[in-house]
Amino acid sequence: MEGKLKSKARTIKEKSFGAVVINEKQEFLLIKHKFGEHWDFPKGHKEGRESDQEAARREVHEETGLLIQLIDGFKEKSKYSPREDTEKTVTYYIGFSTGKVTVQEEEILEYAFLSYEEAMERITFKESRDILKTAKNFIDAFLNANED
């Protein structure tokens, strides 16, 4: 019995970790990535044996120079295909930061701290707008619960 072998394209599964960064003015940090020129949150791949949260903190620091304090209770995932043969999952945390941004010029074109409404307009991809909406709801609830 003769038959044809079907070639099966292998799907590459990528994982990245990042953070929705908010400052003391309750503005959200967006960066414009050099490759693709899209506006999004800082994110990237794990290195070595770091945890998911360590990867998110390191990526934010590498791309923006900011140190962030992650807030417990927020963890959202975004799934998309950057290329036909790739499925990417990005896990986002949320963190507060103060300080001056120093962008990683090799990867980042520019940055902006924006109000929620401005950030919703500037973000390139729907998946990231969904993450921002969830983050805003979380921050509002967090701040209301922690008022003096």
PyMOL CGO cylinders between C-alpha atoms (Angstrom):
from pymol import cmd
from pymol.cgo import CYLINDER

trace = [
    CYLINDER, 0.00, 0.00, 0.00, 1.50, 3.27, -1.10, 0.3, 1, 1, 1, 1, 1, 1,
    CYLINDER, 1.50, 3.27, -1.10, 0.68, 6.58, 0.43, 0.3, 1, 1, 1, 1, 1, 1,
    CYLINDER, 0.68, 6.58, 0.43, 1.96, 10.09, 0.60, 0.3, 1, 1, 1, 1, 1, 1,
    CYLINDER, 1.96, 10.09, 0.60, 3.66, 11.35, 3.68, 0.3, 1, 1, 1, 1, 1, 1,
    CYLINDER, 3.66, 11.35, 3.68, 2.15, 14.59, 4.80, 0.3, 1, 1, 1, 1, 1, 1,
    CYLINDER, 2.15, 14.59, 4.80, 4.65, 17.19, 5.81, 0.3, 1, 1, 1, 1, 1, 1,
    CYLINDER, 4.65, 17.19, 5.81, 3.57, 18.69, 9.06, 0.3, 1, 1, 1, 1, 1, 1,
    CYLINDER, 3.57, 18.69, 9.06, 4.80, 22.17, 9.80, 0.3, 1, 1, 1, 1, 1, 1,
    CYLINDER, 4.80, 22.17, 9.80, 6.14, 22.46, 13.31, 0.3, 1, 1, 1, 1, 1, 1,
    CYLINDER, 6.14, 22.46, 13.31, 4.66, 25.23, 15.43, 0.3, 1, 1, 1, 1, 1, 1,
    CYLINDER, 4.66, 25.23, 15.43, 7.13, 27.13, 17.56, 0.3, 1, 1, 1, 1, 1, 1,
    CYLINDER, 7.13, 27.13, 17.56, 5.79, 28.04, 20.99, 0.3, 1, 1, 1, 1, 1, 1,
    CYLINDER, 5.79, 28.04, 20.99, 7.32, 31.16, 22.50, 0.3, 1, 1, 1, 1, 1, 1,
    CYLINDER, 7.32, 31.16, 22.50, 6.85, 32.52, 26.01, 0.3, 1, 1, 1, 1, 1, 1,
    CYLINDER, 6.85, 32.52, 26.01, 7.57, 36.06, 27.11, 0.3, 1, 1, 1, 1, 1, 1,
    CYLINDER, 7.57, 36.06, 27.11, 7.04, 37.96, 30.33, 0.3, 1, 1, 1, 1, 1, 1,
    CYLINDER, 7.04, 37.96, 30.33, 6.36, 41.63, 30.87, 0.3, 1, 1, 1, 1, 1, 1,
    CYLINDER, 6.36, 41.63, 30.87, 4.60, 44.21, 32.95, 0.3, 1, 1, 1, 1, 1, 1,
    CYLINDER, 4.60, 44.21, 32.95, 2.02, 46.92, 32.78, 0.3, 1, 1, 1, 1, 1, 1,
    CYLINDER, 2.02, 46.92, 32.78, 3.92, 49.72, 34.51, 0.3, 1, 1, 1, 1, 1, 1,
    CYLINDER, 3.92, 49.72, 34.51, 2.09, 52.52, 36.30, 0.3, 1, 1, 1, 1, 1, 1,
    CYLINDER, 2.09, 52.52, 36.30, 3.64, 55.61, 37.88, 0.3, 1, 1, 1, 1, 1, 1,
    CYLINDER, 3.64, 55.61, 37.88, 2.66, 57.80, 40.83, 0.3, 1, 1, 1, 1, 1, 1,
    CYLINDER, 2.66, 57.80, 40.83, 0.36, 59.87, 38.55, 0.3, 1, 1, 1, 1, 1, 1,
    CYLINDER, 0.36, 59.87, 38.55, -1.50, 56.68, 37.60, 0.3, 1, 1, 1, 1, 1, 1,
    CYLINDER, -1.50, 56.68, 37.60, -0.14, 56.90, 34.04, 0.3, 1, 1, 1, 1, 1, 1,
    CYLINDER, -0.14, 56.90, 34.04, 0.73, 53.79, 32.05, 0.3, 1, 1, 1, 1, 1, 1,
    CYLINDER, 0.73, 53.79, 32.05, 4.12, 53.23, 30.43, 0.3, 1, 1, 1, 1, 1, 1,
    CYLINDER, 4.12, 53.23, 30.43, 4.18, 52.29, 26.76, 0.3, 1, 1, 1, 1, 1, 1,
    CYLINDER, 4.18, 52.29, 26.76, 7.24, 51.73, 24.63, 0.3, 1, 1, 1, 1, 1, 1,
    CYLINDER, 7.24, 51.73, 24.63, 7.62, 51.85, 20.87, 0.3, 1, 1, 1, 1, 1, 1,
    CYLINDER, 7.62, 51.85, 20.87, 9.53, 48.75, 19.80, 0.3, 1, 1, 1, 1, 1, 1,
    CYLINDER, 9.53, 48.75, 19.80, 12.22, 49.28, 17.18, 0.3, 1, 1, 1, 1, 1, 1,
    CYLINDER, 12.22, 49.28, 17.18, 11.35, 46.04, 15.38, 0.3, 1, 1, 1, 1, 1, 1,
    CYLINDER, 11.35, 46.04, 15.38, 7.81, 46.40, 14.08, 0.3, 1, 1, 1, 1, 1, 1,
    CYLINDER, 7.81, 46.40, 14.08, 7.47, 49.97, 15.36, 0.3, 1, 1, 1, 1, 1, 1,
    CYLINDER, 7.47, 49.97, 15.36, 4.48, 49.04, 17.52, 0.3, 1, 1, 1, 1, 1, 1,
    CYLINDER, 4.48, 49.04, 17.52, 3.43, 50.52, 20.85, 0.3, 1, 1, 1, 1, 1, 1,
    CYLINDER, 3.43, 50.52, 20.85, 3.16, 48.01, 23.67, 0.3, 1, 1, 1, 1, 1, 1,
    CYLINDER, 3.16, 48.01, 23.67, 4.34, 47.13, 27.18, 0.3, 1, 1, 1, 1, 1, 1,
    CYLINDER, 4.34, 47.13, 27.18, 7.90, 46.10, 28.02, 0.3, 1, 1, 1, 1, 1, 1,
    CYLINDER, 7.90, 46.10, 28.02, 8.38, 42.34, 27.70, 0.3, 1, 1, 1, 1, 1, 1,
    CYLINDER, 8.38, 42.34, 27.70, 10.85, 39.63, 26.75, 0.3, 1, 1, 1, 1, 1, 1,
    CYLINDER, 10.85, 39.63, 26.75, 12.09, 36.08, 27.25, 0.3, 1, 1, 1, 1, 1, 1,
    CYLINDER, 12.09, 36.08, 27.25, 13.37, 34.38, 30.40, 0.3, 1, 1, 1, 1, 1, 1,
    CYLINDER, 13.37, 34.38, 30.40, 17.07, 34.01, 31.01, 0.3, 1, 1, 1, 1, 1, 1,
    CYLINDER, 17.07, 34.01, 31.01, 18.58, 31.08, 32.85, 0.3, 1, 1, 1, 1, 1, 1,
    CYLINDER, 18.58, 31.08, 32.85, 16.60, 29.90, 35.85, 0.3, 1, 1, 1, 1, 1, 1,
    CYLINDER, 16.60, 29.90, 35.85, 14.76, 33.11, 36.64, 0.3, 1, 1, 1, 1, 1, 1,
    CYLINDER, 14.76, 33.11, 36.64, 11.12, 32.97, 37.65, 0.3, 1, 1, 1, 1, 1, 1,
    CYLINDER, 11.12, 32.97, 37.65, 8.36, 34.44, 35.50, 0.3, 1, 1, 1, 1, 1, 1,
    CYLINDER, 8.36, 34.44, 35.50, 8.19, 37.52, 37.74, 0.3, 1, 1, 1, 1, 1, 1,
    CYLINDER, 8.19, 37.52, 37.74, 11.98, 37.93, 37.76, 0.3, 1, 1, 1, 1, 1, 1,
    CYLINDER, 11.98, 37.93, 37.76, 11.94, 37.83, 33.95, 0.3, 1, 1, 1, 1, 1, 1,
    CYLINDER, 11.94, 37.83, 33.95, 9.22, 40.51, 33.84, 0.3, 1, 1, 1, 1, 1, 1,
    CYLINDER, 9.22, 40.51, 33.84, 11.12, 42.79, 36.27, 0.3, 1, 1, 1, 1, 1, 1,
    CYLINDER, 11.12, 42.79, 36.27, 14.42, 42.29, 34.41, 0.3, 1, 1, 1, 1, 1, 1,
    CYLINDER, 14.42, 42.29, 34.41, 12.89, 42.99, 31.01, 0.3, 1, 1, 1, 1, 1, 1,
    CYLINDER, 12.89, 42.99, 31.01, 11.27, 46.21, 32.26, 0.3, 1, 1, 1, 1, 1, 1,
    CYLINDER, 11.27, 46.21, 32.26, 14.60, 47.27, 33.76, 0.3, 1, 1, 1, 1, 1, 1,
    CYLINDER, 14.60, 47.27, 33.76, 16.60, 46.38, 30.64, 0.3, 1, 1, 1, 1, 1, 1,
    CYLINDER, 16.60, 46.38, 30.64, 14.23, 48.16, 28.25, 0.3, 1, 1, 1, 1, 1, 1,
    CYLINDER, 14.23, 48.16, 28.25, 13.42, 51.22, 30.39, 0.3, 1, 1, 1, 1, 1, 1,
    CYLINDER, 13.42, 51.22, 30.39, 15.92, 51.48, 33.24, 0.3, 1, 1, 1, 1, 1, 1,
    CYLINDER, 15.92, 51.48, 33.24, 13.03, 51.36, 35.73, 0.3, 1, 1, 1, 1, 1, 1,
    CYLINDER, 13.03, 51.36, 35.73, 12.83, 49.17, 38.80, 0.3, 1, 1, 1, 1, 1, 1,
    CYLINDER, 12.83, 49.17, 38.80, 9.27, 48.04, 39.45, 0.3, 1, 1, 1, 1, 1, 1,
    CYLINDER, 9.27, 48.04, 39.45, 7.43, 46.71, 42.45, 0.3, 1, 1, 1, 1, 1, 1,
    CYLINDER, 7.43, 46.71, 42.45, 5.01, 44.01, 41.31, 0.3, 1, 1, 1, 1, 1, 1,
    CYLINDER, 5.01, 44.01, 41.31, 1.57, 43.92, 42.87, 0.3, 1, 1, 1, 1, 1, 1,
    CYLINDER, 1.57, 43.92, 42.87, 0.22, 40.56, 43.96, 0.3, 1, 1, 1, 1, 1, 1,
    CYLINDER, 0.22, 40.56, 43.96, -2.95, 39.32, 42.37, 0.3, 1, 1, 1, 1, 1, 1,
    CYLINDER, -2.95, 39.32, 42.37, -2.50, 40.47, 38.76, 0.3, 1, 1, 1, 1, 1, 1,
    CYLINDER, -2.50, 40.47, 38.76, -1.42, 37.97, 36.12, 0.3, 1, 1, 1, 1, 1, 1,
    CYLINDER, -1.42, 37.97, 36.12, -2.86, 38.13, 32.61, 0.3, 1, 1, 1, 1, 1, 1,
    CYLINDER, -2.86, 38.13, 32.61, -1.91, 36.27, 29.45, 0.3, 1, 1, 1, 1, 1, 1,
    CYLINDER, -1.91, 36.27, 29.45, -2.01, 37.37, 25.86, 0.3, 1, 1, 1, 1, 1, 1,
    CYLINDER, -2.01, 37.37, 25.86, -1.76, 34.86, 23.02, 0.3, 1, 1, 1, 1, 1, 1,
    CYLINDER, -1.76, 34.86, 23.02, -1.04, 35.69, 19.40, 0.3, 1, 1, 1, 1, 1, 1,
    CYLINDER, -1.04, 35.69, 19.40, 0.93, 34.59, 16.34, 0.3, 1, 1, 1, 1, 1, 1,
    CYLINDER, 0.93, 34.59, 16.34, 3.72, 36.99, 15.36, 0.3, 1, 1, 1, 1, 1, 1,
    CYLINDER, 3.72, 36.99, 15.36, 4.57, 34.69, 12.44, 0.3, 1, 1, 1, 1, 1, 1,
    CYLINDER, 4.57, 34.69, 12.44, 2.70, 31.89, 10.66, 0.3, 1, 1, 1, 1, 1, 1,
    CYLINDER, 2.70, 31.89, 10.66, 4.70, 29.13, 12.38, 0.3, 1, 1, 1, 1, 1, 1,
    CYLINDER, 4.70, 29.13, 12.38, 4.77, 30.70, 15.86, 0.3, 1, 1, 1, 1, 1, 1,
    CYLINDER, 4.77, 30.70, 15.86, 2.36, 30.82, 18.81, 0.3, 1, 1, 1, 1, 1, 1,
    CYLINDER, 2.36, 30.82, 18.81, 3.39, 33.35, 21.43, 0.3, 1, 1, 1, 1, 1, 1,
    CYLINDER, 3.39, 33.35, 21.43, 2.10, 33.64, 24.98, 0.3, 1, 1, 1, 1, 1, 1,
    CYLINDER, 2.10, 33.64, 24.98, 3.00, 36.73, 26.99, 0.3, 1, 1, 1, 1, 1, 1,
    CYLINDER, 3.00, 36.73, 26.99, 2.35, 36.74, 30.73, 0.3, 1, 1, 1, 1, 1, 1,
    CYLINDER, 2.35, 36.74, 30.73, 1.90, 40.23, 32.14, 0.3, 1, 1, 1, 1, 1, 1,
    CYLINDER, 1.90, 40.23, 32.14, 2.16, 41.41, 35.72, 0.3, 1, 1, 1, 1, 1, 1,
    CYLINDER, 2.16, 41.41, 35.72, 1.48, 44.90, 36.99, 0.3, 1, 1, 1, 1, 1, 1,
    CYLINDER, 1.48, 44.90, 36.99, 3.97, 47.07, 38.79, 0.3, 1, 1, 1, 1, 1, 1,
    CYLINDER, 3.97, 47.07, 38.79, 4.49, 50.52, 40.22, 0.3, 1, 1, 1, 1, 1, 1,
    CYLINDER, 4.49, 50.52, 40.22, 7.59, 52.52, 39.43, 0.3, 1, 1, 1, 1, 1, 1,
    CYLINDER, 7.59, 52.52, 39.43, 9.04, 55.92, 40.04, 0.3, 1, 1, 1, 1, 1, 1,
    CYLINDER, 9.04, 55.92, 40.04, 12.12, 57.35, 38.46, 0.3, 1, 1, 1, 1, 1, 1,
    CYLINDER, 12.12, 57.35, 38.46, 13.45, 58.40, 35.11, 0.3, 1, 1, 1, 1, 1, 1,
    CYLINDER, 13.45, 58.40, 35.11, 13.17, 56.21, 32.02, 0.3, 1, 1, 1, 1, 1, 1,
    CYLINDER, 13.17, 56.21, 32.02, 16.36, 55.37, 30.15, 0.3, 1, 1, 1, 1, 1, 1,
    CYLINDER, 16.36, 55.37, 30.15, 15.44, 53.39, 27.05, 0.3, 1, 1, 1, 1, 1, 1,
    CYLINDER, 15.44, 53.39, 27.05, 17.46, 50.53, 25.62, 0.3, 1, 1, 1, 1, 1, 1,
    CYLINDER, 17.46, 50.53, 25.62, 18.27, 52.15, 22.29, 0.3, 1, 1, 1, 1, 1, 1,
    CYLINDER, 18.27, 52.15, 22.29, 18.98, 48.84, 20.53, 0.3, 1, 1, 1, 1, 1, 1,
    CYLINDER, 18.98, 48.84, 20.53, 15.33, 47.77, 20.95, 0.3, 1, 1, 1, 1, 1, 1,
    CYLINDER, 15.33, 47.77, 20.95, 13.25, 50.82, 21.88, 0.3, 1, 1, 1, 1, 1, 1,
    CYLINDER, 13.25, 50.82, 21.88, 12.52, 53.88, 19.71, 0.3, 1, 1, 1, 1, 1, 1,
    CYLINDER, 12.52, 53.88, 19.71, 10.61, 55.94, 22.28, 0.3, 1, 1, 1, 1, 1, 1,
    CYLINDER, 10.61, 55.94, 22.28, 8.43, 55.75, 25.37, 0.3, 1, 1, 1, 1, 1, 1,
    CYLINDER, 8.43, 55.75, 25.37, 5.51, 57.59, 26.94, 0.3, 1, 1, 1, 1, 1, 1,
    CYLINDER, 5.51, 57.59, 26.94, 3.64, 57.64, 30.24, 0.3, 1, 1, 1, 1, 1, 1,
    CYLINDER, 3.64, 57.64, 30.24, 0.01, 58.11, 29.24, 0.3, 1, 1, 1, 1, 1, 1,
    CYLINDER, 0.01, 58.11, 29.24, -3.41, 58.36, 30.81, 0.3, 1, 1, 1, 1, 1, 1,
    CYLINDER, -3.41, 58.36, 30.81, -5.58, 55.28, 30.41, 0.3, 1, 1, 1, 1, 1, 1,
    CYLINDER, -5.58, 55.28, 30.41, -7.52, 56.88, 27.55, 0.3, 1, 1, 1, 1, 1, 1,
    CYLINDER, -7.52, 56.88, 27.55, -4.34, 57.99, 25.72, 0.3, 1, 1, 1, 1, 1, 1,
    CYLINDER, -4.34, 57.99, 25.72, -2.74, 54.57, 26.22, 0.3, 1, 1, 1, 1, 1, 1,
    CYLINDER, -2.74, 54.57, 26.22, -5.82, 52.82, 24.81, 0.3, 1, 1, 1, 1, 1, 1,
    CYLINDER, -5.82, 52.82, 24.81, -5.50, 54.96, 21.67, 0.3, 1, 1, 1, 1, 1, 1,
    CYLINDER, -5.50, 54.96, 21.67, -1.74, 54.49, 21.31, 0.3, 1, 1, 1, 1, 1, 1,
    CYLINDER, -1.74, 54.49, 21.31, -1.43, 50.72, 21.85, 0.3, 1, 1, 1, 1, 1, 1,
    CYLINDER, -1.43, 50.72, 21.85, -1.05, 48.97, 18.51, 0.3, 1, 1, 1, 1, 1, 1,
    CYLINDER, -1.05, 48.97, 18.51, -2.63, 45.56, 19.17, 0.3, 1, 1, 1, 1, 1, 1,
    CYLINDER, -2.63, 45.56, 19.17, -6.10, 44.64, 20.47, 0.3, 1, 1, 1, 1, 1, 1,
    CYLINDER, -6.10, 44.64, 20.47, -4.67, 41.94, 22.78, 0.3, 1, 1, 1, 1, 1, 1,
    CYLINDER, -4.67, 41.94, 22.78, -2.64, 44.58, 24.61, 0.3, 1, 1, 1, 1, 1, 1,
    CYLINDER, -2.64, 44.58, 24.61, -5.62, 46.93, 24.84, 0.3, 1, 1, 1, 1, 1, 1,
    CYLINDER, -5.62, 46.93, 24.84, -7.50, 44.06, 26.53, 0.3, 1, 1, 1, 1, 1, 1,
    CYLINDER, -7.50, 44.06, 26.53, -4.61, 43.66, 29.00, 0.3, 1, 1, 1, 1, 1, 1,
    CYLINDER, -4.61, 43.66, 29.00, -4.63, 47.41, 29.71, 0.3, 1, 1, 1, 1, 1, 1,
    CYLINDER, -4.63, 47.41, 29.71, -8.38, 47.39, 30.35, 0.3, 1, 1, 1, 1, 1, 1,
    CYLINDER, -8.38, 47.39, 30.35, -8.02, 44.53, 32.84, 0.3, 1, 1, 1, 1, 1, 1,
    CYLINDER, -8.02, 44.53, 32.84, -5.04, 46.26, 34.47, 0.3, 1, 1, 1, 1, 1, 1,
    CYLINDER, -5.04, 46.26, 34.47, -6.96, 49.53, 34.85, 0.3, 1, 1, 1, 1, 1, 1,
    CYLINDER, -6.96, 49.53, 34.85, -9.86, 47.73, 36.56, 0.3, 1, 1, 1, 1, 1, 1,
    CYLINDER, -9.86, 47.73, 36.56, -7.39, 45.94, 38.86, 0.3, 1, 1, 1, 1, 1, 1,
    CYLINDER, -7.39, 45.94, 38.86, -5.54, 49.17, 39.76, 0.3, 1, 1, 1, 1, 1, 1,
    CYLINDER, -5.54, 49.17, 39.76, -8.78, 51.02, 40.46, 0.3, 1, 1, 1, 1, 1, 1,
    CYLINDER, -8.78, 51.02, 40.46, -9.95, 48.24, 42.79, 0.3, 1, 1, 1, 1, 1, 1,
    CYLINDER, -9.95, 48.24, 42.79, -6.49, 48.02, 44.42, 0.3, 1, 1, 1, 1, 1, 1,
    CYLINDER, -6.49, 48.02, 44.42, -6.31, 51.76, 45.07, 0.3, 1, 1, 1, 1, 1, 1,
    CYLINDER, -6.31, 51.76, 45.07, -9.89, 51.92, 46.38, 0.3, 1, 1, 1, 1, 1, 1,
    CYLINDER, -9.89, 51.92, 46.38, -9.21, 49.03, 48.76, 0.3, 1, 1, 1, 1, 1, 1,
    CYLINDER, -9.21, 49.03, 48.76, -6.04, 50.70, 50.07, 0.3, 1, 1, 1, 1, 1, 1,
    CYLINDER, -6.04, 50.70, 50.07, -7.33, 54.22, 50.63, 0.3, 1, 1, 1, 1, 1, 1,
    CYLINDER, -7.33, 54.22, 50.63, -6.76, 55.69, 54.08, 0.3, 1, 1, 1, 1, 1, 1,
]
cmd.load_cgo(trace, "trace")
